[in-house]
Amino acid sequence: MSSPPLRWKQQLAGQMDPGWASEIDDFESQLQLRSQGKLDEKVFAETRLRRGVYGQRYDNGQRHDGIAEATLAFADRPTKGSETLWDAPGMQRIKIPGGGVTPEQLEVLADCAEEYSDGILHVTTRQDFQLHYIHIEDTPDMMRRLAAVGITTREACGNSVRNVTACPRAGVCKTETFDVSPYARALMEFMLGHPDVQDFGRKFKPAFSGCEHEACGLIQLHDAGWLAREKDGKRGFKVVVGGGLGPVPHQAKLLSEFTPEEEFLKEMQAVARVFARLGEKKNRGRARIKFLVAKLGIEEFRRLVEAEKKTIPHDPRHTAFLDDMPRTQGEPARLPAPLPPGEHSDAFKTWYATNIYHQRQSGYSLVTIALPLGDMTSNQTRALVDIARTYSGDNIRTTVEQNMVLRFVSSEDLPALYEALDAAGLASPGAGSIIDVTSCPGTDTCKLGIASSRGLAGELRNRLGAKSASLPQAIKDLKIKVSGCFNSCGQHHVADIGFYGNSRKIDGRTVPHFQVILGGQWTENAGSYGLAVGSVPSKAIPEAVEALTEGYVQGREPNESFQSWMARIGKRNAREIIKPFMKVPAYVDGPDFYSDWSDVREFTIGDLGVGECAGEVVSLFGIEVVKAESQAFDAQITLDEGDAEGAEDGAYSAMLSAARALVRIEYIDVTEDADDIVQQFKTRFFENERFFDRFAKGKFGRYLLDRHANPPARVDTDLAKQRIEEAQLFIEASHACEARLAPEVAVAGQPAQESLATQ
């Protein structure tokens, strides 16, 4: 007689795609082998990542939003001895193609969050869901429950094609060329597990957009993007490749002005094959397709793709999806009708002004549910399911701004729907405005997080929200995005005001900071990227934001956008605005600066003492690295003035200065000759891996070594921008290296503060 768990698995298997069921069984077998020590961890790591199963940071109290208490409850949960692979729970990423999710699927997600996680569903900036604090032994059963309702976690991570994102307004947008949703779904189904995407050196992120001039699918920042176009009455796409954010952002390049709809899957397959064959495999820091496109040039890459298309065997799936393509997405739950006249509460009016979009289908509205920090509880999710079934049918989608939307809501029902959302705690106004701050997980759960992006985002949201009624419309329309590190998971490069976490060593203590990125463009599908103007201590960021927004309102010309204002005043003047907030007080004068948002603990405590009251003792590195930071900033100014070659050379000089500052910690006699600096840096810090950190390894050090060994024959604007980003990252890595070295130097009897005395 079968045990109840087996009967349960058999019942679920009957509801699953047979291929998905088999894959989950295989994963469970590998999980068991790993728990018995019969499978190498490196091999298993790739397996679990391709199933969306991550390890995560686990800091017993550094979760900043009240979830720490729920986390601690897991400590009392029975473990399974040798079967427990992580010392602490991990994270499960769940793919939601195009952000589309049904009420039934949301119910299962809510149950999984409650039963396996901490009761929180987190919406990501790629329209996925993430559940944190998952025990790995629970993941196969959770995957089966999800698969039974048509949700997969396969290739949610790993070196694969990640979730396919698309505009959440697709199908209801007033300005779209056509609905891209079915094409996004077709791409996901075609590429999922496809043999041509199993040998990538890194991940591959696709996106679809129906409009060229809106934010829509943000295709310019993706590995590949498809923009809906019609030519002679025929549907197709403008196709771009090689975009990406990360430490060094790249704008996507034009692959095709028009690819007919029946050819777009075959073309994507050709792109995948070229990437798999020629993309970098050994150096992960250069393994994204953006580096391959930059290396080959878009003309050569385009030629290779065209040649590859001719070698691909006929596959009926290339066009089969066109035979029964839906022309609308889902059926409305109610008949259309206008908003009824009459008095409405002030709260409803505020919400209506920011969270409602009138669809091209007369009488229907798209409703945005603003989720602070992208989170909602299992109970809120169940309430949303009931609301959706009543008012919008199966028209539910996630957004890249970490919100949810209901579509095809009869405008007549908006007051009643608002009351239902409000009762569930889901009626926050301000969707898409400055208070709707986007944030990655940062130090809450991410192993790469440097500073508390969620803590800062929450603080900004609270402060801006408290005075939102009095904010000028120009400020309300701004975008703020926060990343916990340089990797741009919070998409800080395309915000009006963006931040990424870093740190500075002050008076023997490490102080959380955020680099300020200004002038990114959210519209035009992420049309351009902002650049860094200076690093501000985390606790001074809200005041810096206030100064920037006030400066913008007071100094802007009529109808001038923030990006245009930034371009007009220049980064030098922008830096002057934030300069008063860049200084960190001595610990005795401002101890609050030495802890992060929503975390009462000190950020870190160094071995070095507090400076004397006559003045802080500053390390030689601290003095000399300022030159590097100034050179990097001046390089941006030079680029703004149209001198790409001068900007590139200035960025290279900044890296040399930072390297020299680092070398002089222990070798005071290094000259200012570039060859000498690079050789000393290479010998003392790179070859012995002292410059390496746990995650980036030597990637940032290679920026200097590669540039020194291979000066560019020709410099254009894109290369200059790339070099400036590399210089900024090299400087940040130098700061981090110096902070790691401080105890080492002190042990040797030569405290870093005393370096200046040796002059």
C-alpha positions in Angstrom: 0.0 0.0 0.0 1.4 3.4 -1.0 2.3 5.9 1.7 0.2 9.1 1.7 3.2 11.2 0.4 3.5 8.9 -2.6 -0.2 9.0 -3.3 0.0 12.8 -3.1 2.9 12.9 -5.5 1.1 10.6 -7.9 -2.0 12.9 -7.8 0.1 15.9 -8.5 2.0 14.1 -11.3 -1.3 13.5 -13.0 -1.8 17.3 -13.2 1.7 18.1 -14.4 3.5 18.3 -17.7 5.2 14.8 -17.9 8.5 16.4 -18.8 8.3 18.8 -15.8 7.4 15.9 -13.5 10.4 13.9 -14.7 12.8 16.8 -14.2 11.6 17.3 -10.6 12.1 13.6 -9.9 15.6 13.9 -11.3 16.3 16.9 -9.1 15.0 15.2 -6.0 17.3 12.2 -6.8 20.3 14.5 -7.1 19.3 16.2 -3.9 19.4 12.9 -2.1 22.7 11.9 -3.6 24.2 15.2 -2.5 22.9 14.8 1.0 24.6 11.4 1.1 27.9 12.9 -0.1 27.7 11.0 -3.4 27.4 14.1 -5.7 30.0 16.8 -5.9 28.8 20.2 -4.6 29.9 22.1 -7.7 27.9 19.8 -9.9 24.9 20.0 -7.6 25.1 23.7 -7.4 24.6 24.1 -11.1 21.7 21.7 -10.9 19.9 23.5 -8.1 20.5 26.9 -9.6 18.9 25.8 -12.8 15.9 24.9 -10.7 15.9 28.4 -9.2 17.2 27.3 -5.8 19.6 29.7 -4.2 21.7 30.0 -1.0 21.1 33.3 0.7 22.6 35.5 3.4 21.5 34.5 6.8 22.4 37.0 9.5 19.9 36.4 12.4 18.5 39.9 12.6 19.7 41.8 9.6 16.3 41.3 7.9 15.0 44.9 8.1 11.3 44.7 7.6 9.9 42.7 10.6 10.6 39.3 9.0 13.6 38.6 11.2 11.1 37.3 13.8 9.7 34.9 11.3 13.1 33.8 10.3 14.2 32.9 13.8 11.2 30.6 14.1 13.0 28.3 11.6 15.7 27.7 14.1 13.2 25.5 16.1 12.2 23.6 13.0 13.3 19.9 13.0 16.1 19.2 10.5 16.9 16.0 8.7 20.4 15.4 9.9 22.7 14.8 7.0 20.0 15.6 4.5 20.2 19.3 5.5 22.5 20.8 2.9 22.4 24.5 4.0 23.2 25.6 7.5 20.3 28.1 7.0 17.3 28.3 4.7 17.7 29.6 1.1 15.7 31.2 -1.6 13.4 29.9 -4.3 12.9 31.9 -7.5 9.8 31.2 -9.5 9.4 32.1 -13.2 6.4 34.0 -14.3 6.6 34.6 -18.1 5.5 38.1 -19.0 4.4 38.5 -15.4 1.1 36.7 -16.2 -0.4 34.7 -13.3 -3.9 33.3 -12.7 -5.9 33.4 -9.5 -5.4 29.6 -9.1 -1.7 30.0 -9.4 -1.6 32.8 -6.9 -3.5 30.7 -4.4 -0.9 28.0 -4.7 1.9 30.5 -4.4 0.3 31.9 -1.2 0.1 28.4 0.3 3.7 27.7 -0.6 4.9 31.0 0.9 3.0 30.2 4.1 4.0 26.5 4.4 7.6 26.5 3.2 8.7 30.1 3.6 8.1 33.1 5.9 4.7 33.9 4.6 6.0 36.6 2.2 5.8 36.7 -1.6 8.4 39.0 -3.1 8.0 40.4 -6.6 11.3 41.0 -8.4 12.4 43.5 -11.0 12.1 40.7 -13.6 8.5 39.9 -12.8 9.4 36.7 -10.9 8.3 35.7 -7.5 10.9 34.9 -4.8 10.2 33.0 -1.6 12.9 33.3 1.1 13.9 31.1 4.0 13.1 27.9 2.1 14.6 24.6 3.3 16.1 22.8 0.4 14.6 19.4 1.3 11.2 21.0 0.8 11.9 22.3 -2.7 10.9 19.2 -4.8 7.5 19.0 -3.2 7.0 22.7 -3.6 8.1 22.5 -7.3 5.5 19.7 -7.9 2.7 21.9 -6.4 3.7 24.8 -8.6 4.0 22.6 -11.7 0.5 21.2 -11.1 -0.8 24.7 -11.8 1.5 25.4 -14.7 4.4 27.2 -13.0 8.0 26.1 -13.4 11.1 27.1 -11.6 13.4 25.6 -14.3 16.1 28.0 -15.5 15.0 30.7 -13.1 18.7 31.0 -12.4 21.9 29.4 -13.7 23.6 29.9 -17.1 20.4 29.8 -19.0 17.5 31.9 -20.5 15.9 33.5 -17.6 12.4 34.7 -17.2 10.9 36.4 -20.3 9.6 39.8 -19.2 7.0 41.9 -21.0 5.0 45.1 -20.5 2.2 44.5 -18.0 -0.1 46.7 -20.1 0.4 44.5 -23.2 -3.0 43.9 -24.7 -4.6 46.9 -23.1 -2.1 49.7 -23.8 -3.4 52.7 -25.9 -0.1 53.2 -27.7 1.2 49.6 -28.4 1.7 48.3 -31.9 0.2 45.0 -30.9 0.0 42.7 -27.9 3.4 41.1 -27.3 2.2 38.7 -24.5 1.6 35.6 -26.7 5.1 36.0 -28.3 6.7 36.3 -24.9 5.0 33.1 -23.9 6.0 31.4 -27.1 9.6 32.3 -26.5 9.6 30.9 -23.0 8.0 27.6 -24.1 10.3 27.2 -27.0 13.6 28.0 -25.2 12.8 26.3 -21.8 15.2 23.4 -21.6 16.2 23.8 -25.3 19.5 22.0 -26.0 20.9 25.1 -27.7 20.7 27.1 -24.4 22.4 24.6 -22.1 26.0 25.7 -22.8 26.0 29.4 -22.0 28.8 31.0 -20.1 26.4 33.2 -18.2 22.7 34.0 -17.9 20.6 35.4 -20.8 17.7 37.8 -20.1 15.0 38.5 -22.8 12.3 41.2 -22.9 9.3 42.3 -25.1 7.9 45.8 -25.6 4.9 47.0 -27.5 5.8 50.7 -27.5 9.0 52.3 -28.6 9.0 55.5 -26.5 7.6 54.3 -23.2 9.5 52.3 -20.5 7.4 49.2 -21.4 9.7 46.2 -21.6 13.0 48.1 -21.0 14.5 46.2 -24.0 17.6 48.4 -24.2 19.0 46.9 -21.0 18.4 43.3 -21.9 20.5 40.6 -23.5 17.9 40.5 -26.2 14.8 42.6 -26.8 11.9 42.5 -29.2 10.0 45.7 -30.0 6.6 45.2 -31.8 6.5 46.6 -35.3 4.2 46.3 -38.3 5.5 46.5 -41.9 3.2 46.5 -44.9 0.4 45.2 -42.6 2.6 42.3 -41.3 3.6 41.8 -37.7 7.2 41.5 -36.6 9.8 43.0 -34.3 12.8 45.3 -34.2 15.4 43.1 -32.4 18.2 44.3 -30.2 21.0 42.3 -28.5 23.8 42.9 -26.1 22.3 45.1 -23.5 22.7 44.7 -19.8 23.2 46.5 -16.5 25.5 44.9 -13.9 28.7 46.6 -12.9 29.4 47.9 -16.4 26.1 48.6 -18.2 25.8 48.3 -22.0 23.1 49.6 -24.3 21.7 47.0 -26.6 22.6 47.1 -30.3 20.4 46.8 -33.3 20.3 43.2 -34.7 17.3 43.6 -37.0 15.1 46.5 -38.0 12.3 44.1 -38.8 12.1 40.4 -38.2 8.8 38.8 -39.3 6.8 37.1 -36.5 7.3 33.7 -38.1 11.1 34.0 -38.0 11.7 35.5 -34.5 12.0 32.1 -32.7 14.5 30.8 -35.3 16.5 34.0 -35.1 16.6 33.7 -31.3 17.8 30.2 -31.6 20.6 31.4 -33.9 21.5 34.1 -31.4 21.7 31.4 -28.7 23.9 29.1 -30.8 26.3 31.9 -31.6 26.5 33.0 -27.9 26.9 29.4 -26.7 29.7 28.8 -29.2 31.7 32.0 -29.0 30.8 33.5 -25.6 33.4 33.6 -22.8 33.3 30.5 -20.6 36.3 30.8 -18.2 36.1 34.4 -17.1 32.5 34.8 -15.7 33.0 38.6 -15.5 33.2 38.8 -19.3 30.7 36.0 -20.1 27.5 37.9 -20.8 26.5 38.3 -24.4 27.0 42.1 -24.1 30.8 41.5 -24.0 30.6 39.2 -27.1 28.7 41.8 -29.1 31.2 44.5 -28.0 34.1 42.3 -28.9 32.9 41.2 -32.3 31.0 44.4 -33.2 27.3 44.3 -34.0 28.0 44.0 -37.8 30.0 40.8 -37.4 27.6 39.5 -34.8 24.7 40.1 -37.1 26.6 38.3 -39.9 27.2 35.3 -37.7 23.5 35.1 -36.7 22.4 35.2 -40.3 24.8 32.5 -41.2 23.7 30.4 -38.2 20.0 30.7 -39.2 20.8 28.8 -42.4 22.2 25.8 -40.5 19.2 25.4 -38.2 17.1 22.4 -39.1 13.4 22.9 -39.8 11.4 22.9 -36.5 7.6 23.2 -36.7 7.6 24.9 -33.3 9.1 28.0 -35.0 5.7 28.9 -36.3 3.2 26.5 -34.6 2.3 29.1 -32.0 0.9 31.4 -34.6 -1.9 28.9 -35.5 -3.9 29.4 -32.3 -2.5 32.6 -30.9 -4.9 34.4 -28.6 -5.7 38.0 -29.7 -6.8 39.0 -26.2 -5.4 38.0 -22.8 -8.1 36.5 -20.7 -11.8 37.2 -20.4 -13.2 40.1 -18.3 -15.2 39.2 -15.2 -17.7 42.1 -15.6 -19.2 44.2 -18.3 -17.5 47.6 -19.0 -19.0 50.7 -17.6 -17.7 54.2 -16.7 -16.8 55.4 -13.2 -20.1 56.5 -11.6 -20.5 60.2 -10.8 -20.7 61.3 -7.2 -18.5 62.2 -4.3 -15.6 60.0 -3.5 -13.3 60.0 -0.5 -10.0 61.9 -0.6 -8.1 58.6 -0.1 -9.9 57.1 -3.1 -9.1 60.2 -5.2 -5.4 60.1 -4.3 -5.2 56.4 -5.2 -7.2 56.9 -8.4 -4.8 59.6 -9.5 -1.8 57.3 -9.4 -2.9 53.7 -9.6 -5.4 53.7 -12.5 -4.7 53.5 -16.2 -7.6 53.7 -18.6 -7.3 50.9 -21.1 -7.9 51.2 -24.8 -10.9 48.9 -24.2 -13.6 51.5 -23.4 -15.0 51.2 -19.9 -12.1 49.1 -18.5 -9.2 50.1 -16.3 -5.9 48.6 -15.3 -5.3 48.9 -11.6 -1.9 48.9 -10.1 -1.4 47.4 -6.6 1.6 49.1 -5.2 3.6 46.7 -3.1 6.1 48.4 -0.7 9.5 46.8 -1.4 7.7 44.3 -3.6 6.3 42.3 -0.7 2.8 41.0 0.1 1.8 38.4 2.7 0.1 35.1 2.0 -3.1 36.4 3.5 -2.9 39.5 1.3 -2.4 37.3 -1.7 -5.5 35.3 -1.0 -7.5 38.5 -0.6 -6.1 39.6 -4.0 -7.2 36.3 -5.5 -10.8 36.9 -4.3 -10.8 40.5 -5.5 -9.4 39.4 -8.9 -12.1 36.7 -9.3 -14.8 39.2 -8.5 -13.6 42.2 -10.6 -11.0 41.1 -13.2 -11.1 37.4 -13.9 -7.7 35.9 -14.6 -6.1 39.2 -15.7 -3.3 39.5 -13.1 0.3 40.4 -13.8 3.5 41.3 -12.0 5.5 44.4 -13.0 9.3 45.2 -13.2 8.6 47.9 -10.6 7.7 45.1 -8.1 4.0 45.7 -8.2 0.9 43.8 -9.3 -1.8 44.9 -11.8 -5.4 43.9 -12.3 -6.6 44.3 -15.9 -10.1 44.6 -17.4 -11.6 46.0 -14.2 -14.9 47.7 -15.1 -14.4 51.4 -14.2 -17.8 51.3 -12.5 -16.3 48.9 -9.9 -13.3 51.0 -9.0 -14.8 52.4 -5.7 -15.8 48.9 -4.5 -12.5 47.4 -5.6 -10.6 50.2 -3.7 -12.5 49.4 -0.5 -11.7 45.7 -0.9 -8.0 46.4 -1.5 -7.9 48.8 1.4 -9.3 46.2 3.7 -6.5 43.9 2.7 -3.8 46.5 3.1 -3.2 46.7 -0.6 -4.5 50.2 -1.5 -1.2 52.1 -1.2 -1.3 55.1 -3.6 1.7 56.5 -5.5 2.2 53.6 -8.0 4.9 54.6 -10.4 5.7 57.8 -8.6 8.8 58.9 -6.6 7.4 57.1 -3.4 7.2 53.8 -5.3 10.9 53.1 -4.7 12.4 50.0 -6.4 14.9 47.9 -4.4 16.8 44.7 -4.6 17.0 42.5 -1.5 20.4 43.9 -0.6 21.9 42.9 2.8 18.6 41.4 4.0 19.1 38.1 2.1 21.6 38.6 -0.8 25.2 37.3 -0.3 26.5 40.1 -2.5 24.7 43.0 -0.7 27.0 45.7 0.7 24.5 48.1 2.1 20.8 47.9 3.1 19.0 48.7 -0.1 15.6 47.7 1.4 16.3 49.7 4.5 17.1 52.8 2.5 14.2 52.3 0.1 11.8 51.9 3.0 13.0 55.0 4.7 12.8 57.0 1.5 9.3 55.7 0.8 8.1 56.7 4.3 9.6 60.2 4.2 8.4 61.0 0.7 5.1 59.4 1.3 4.5 61.5 4.5 4.7 64.7 2.4 3.5 63.4 -1.0 0.4 65.7 -1.0 2.7 68.8 -1.0 5.2 67.5 -3.5 5.3 69.3 -6.9 4.2 67.1 -9.8 7.7 67.3 -11.3 9.1 65.6 -8.2 6.2 63.0 -8.0 7.1 61.9 -11.5 10.7 61.0 -10.7 12.0 57.4 -10.4 14.2 56.3 -7.5 15.9 52.8 -7.6 18.2 51.3 -5.1 20.7 48.4 -5.4 22.6 46.9 -2.5 25.8 46.6 -4.6 27.1 47.5 -8.0 25.3 44.7 -9.8 22.2 46.9 -10.5 19.5 44.3 -9.6 17.6 47.4 -8.4 18.1 48.9 -11.9 19.7 52.1 -10.5 21.3 52.9 -13.8 18.0 53.8 -15.4 16.5 55.8 -12.6 16.4 59.6 -12.4 18.0 59.1 -9.0 19.7 55.8 -8.4 21.9 54.4 -5.6 24.1 51.4 -5.2 25.7 50.2 -1.9 29.3 50.6 -1.1 31.3 51.4 2.0 34.1 53.6 3.3 36.7 53.1 6.0 36.4 56.1 8.5 38.3 56.4 11.7 38.9 52.6 11.8 35.3 51.7 11.2 33.4 50.7 8.1 30.6 53.1 7.2 27.7 52.1 4.9 27.5 54.4 1.8 25.6 54.6 -1.4 27.0 55.8 -4.7 24.7 58.3 -6.3 23.7 57.8 -9.9 22.0 60.6 -11.7 20.3 61.2 -15.0 19.2 57.7 -16.1 16.3 57.4 -18.5 13.4 55.1 -17.7 11.5 55.9 -20.9 12.5 55.0 -24.4 12.8 51.4 -23.1 15.6 52.4 -20.8 17.0 54.8 -23.3 20.2 55.8 -21.5 22.1 55.2 -18.3 23.1 57.6 -15.5 26.6 58.0 -14.2 28.0 58.2 -10.6 28.5 61.6 -9.1 29.7 60.7 -5.6 29.4 58.4 -2.6 27.2 59.6 0.3 26.9 57.9 3.7 23.7 55.9 3.9 22.2 57.9 6.8 22.6 61.1 4.8 20.9 59.9 1.6 17.4 61.2 2.5 18.8 64.7 2.9 20.7 64.4 -0.3 17.5 63.3 -2.1 15.7 66.3 -0.7 18.5 68.6 -1.9 18.5 67.1 -5.4 14.7 67.4 -5.8 14.6 70.9 -4.5 17.4 71.9 -6.8 15.6 70.4 -9.7 12.3 72.1 -8.9 13.9 75.5 -8.4 16.3 75.3 -11.3 14.3 73.6 -14.0 13.0 75.3 -17.1 9.3 74.8 -18.0 8.5 71.1 -18.7 12.2 70.2 -18.4 12.7 66.6 -17.4 15.2 65.6 -14.6 17.4 64.0 -17.2 17.5 67.2 -19.3 18.1 69.3 -16.2 21.0 67.1 -15.2 22.5 67.4 -18.7 22.1 71.1 -18.6 23.7 71.8 -15.2 26.4 69.1 -15.7 27.7 66.6 -13.3 30.1 69.0 -11.7 27.2 71.2 -10.4 25.2 68.1 -9.5 28.1 66.9 -7.4 28.1 70.3 -5.6 24.5 69.7 -4.6 25.3 66.4 -2.8 28.8 67.4 -1.6 27.6 68.7 1.8 26.2 65.3 2.6 29.3 63.3 1.6 31.2 63.9 4.9 31.0 61.4 7.7 31.2 62.8 11.3 33.5 61.3 13.8 32.1 58.4 15.6 31.7 60.3 18.9 29.8 63.0 17.1 27.5 60.9 14.9 27.5 57.2 15.9 24.3 56.7 13.9 26.2 57.0 10.7 28.1 53.8 11.6 25.1 51.6 11.4 22.8 50.9 8.4 19.1 51.6 8.0 16.8 49.5 10.2 19.8 47.8 11.8 20.8 49.0 15.3 24.2 47.2 15.1 27.3 48.9 14.0 27.9 48.2 10.3 31.3 46.7 11.1 33.9 47.5 13.8 37.5 47.8 12.8 40.5 47.0 15.0 41.7 50.6 14.8 40.9 53.2 17.4 39.0 56.5 17.2 41.1 59.5 16.1 42.3 62.1 18.6 40.1 65.2 19.3 42.7 67.4 17.6 41.6 65.7 14.3 41.2 62.3 12.8 44.2 60.4 11.7 43.7 59.6 8.1 45.5 56.8 6.3 47.8 57.5 3.4 45.4 55.5 1.2 42.5 57.7 2.3 44.3 60.8 1.3 45.6 59.5 -2.1 42.5 57.7 -3.2 40.7 61.1 -3.3 42.8 61.9 -6.4 41.5 58.7 -8.1 37.9 59.6 -7.3 38.4 63.1 -8.6 39.9 61.8 -11.8 37.0 59.4 -12.3 34.5 62.2 -11.8 36.5 64.5 -14.1 36.4 61.8 -16.8 32.6 62.0 -16.7 32.8 65.8 -17.2 35.2 65.3 -20.1 32.7 62.8 -21.7 29.9 65.3 -21.2 31.9 67.8 -23.1 32.2 65.4 -26.1 35.8 64.3 -25.6 35.4 60.5 -25.5 39.1 59.8 -25.9 40.0 62.2 -23.1 37.4 60.6 -20.9 38.6 57.1 -21.5 42.2 58.2 -20.7 41.0 60.0 -17.5 39.2 56.9 -16.3 42.4 54.8 -16.9 44.4 57.5 -15.0 41.9 57.1 -12.1 42.5 53.4 -11.9 46.3 54.0 -11.9 45.9 56.5 -9.0 43.8 54.1 -7.0 46.3 51.3 -7.6 49.2 53.5 -6.6 47.3 54.6 -3.4 46.9 50.9 -2.5 50.5 50.0 -3.3 51.8 52.8 -1.1 50.2 51.3 1.9 53.2 48.9 2.0 55.6 50.2 -0.6 56.1 53.9 -0.2 58.6 54.3 -3.0 56.4 53.3 -6.0 56.8 55.9 -8.7 54.1 57.6 -10.8 55.2 55.6 -13.9 52.3 53.6 -15.2 54.4 50.5 -15.8 55.8 50.6 -12.3 52.3 51.1 -10.7 50.8 48.3 -12.6 53.7 45.9 -12.0 53.6 46.6 -8.2 49.8 46.3 -8.1 50.0 43.0 -10.1 52.7 41.6 -7.9 51.6 42.8 -4.5 47.8 42.5 -4.8 46.6 40.7 -7.9 48.7 37.6 -8.5 48.5 36.7 -4.8 44.7 37.5 -4.9 44.8 40.0 -2.0 42.8 42.3 -4.2 40.2 39.6 -4.7 36.9 39.6 -2.8 34.7 36.6 -2.2 32.3 37.2 -5.1 33.9 39.5 -7.8 37.2 37.6 -7.4 39.8 39.5 -9.6 37.3 40.9 -12.1 37.8 44.6 -11.1 41.6 44.2 -11.0 41.6 42.9 -14.5 40.0 46.2 -15.7 43.3 48.0 -15.0 45.6 45.2 -16.2 43.7 44.7 -19.4 43.5 48.4 -20.2 47.2 48.9 -19.4 48.2 45.9 -21.6 45.9 46.8 -24.5 45.3 50.5 -25.0 42.4 51.0 -27.4 43.2 52.0 -31.0 39.9 53.9 -31.2 37.7 55.3 -28.6 34.0 56.0 -29.0 31.4 57.2 -26.5 30.3 53.6 -25.6 33.9 52.6 -24.8 34.5 55.8 -22.7 31.3 55.1 -20.7 32.4 51.5 -20.1 35.9 52.7 -19.0 34.4 55.2 -16.5 32.2 52.5 -15.0 35.2 50.2 -14.8 37.3 52.9 -13.1 34.5 53.5 -10.5 34.3 49.8 -9.7 38.1 49.5 -9.5 38.2 52.4 -7.0 35.4 50.8 -4.9 37.3 47.5 -5.0 40.4 49.4 -3.8 38.5 50.8 -0.9 37.3 47.4 0.0 40.8 45.9 -0.3 42.2 48.6 2.0 39.5 47.9 4.6 40.4 44.2 4.5 44.1 45.0 4.8 43.7 47.3 7.9 43.8 44.4 10.5 46.6 42.8 8.5 48.7 45.9 8.6 48.0 46.5 12.3 49.1 43.0 13.2 52.3 43.7 11.4 52.9 46.6 13.8 52.3 49.3 11.2 48.8 50.7 11.7 47.4 52.2 8.6 46.9 55.6 10.3 50.6 56.0 10.8 51.5 55.7 7.2 51.3 59.4 6.8 54.0 59.9 9.5 56.5 58.0 7.4 56.6 60.7 4.8 
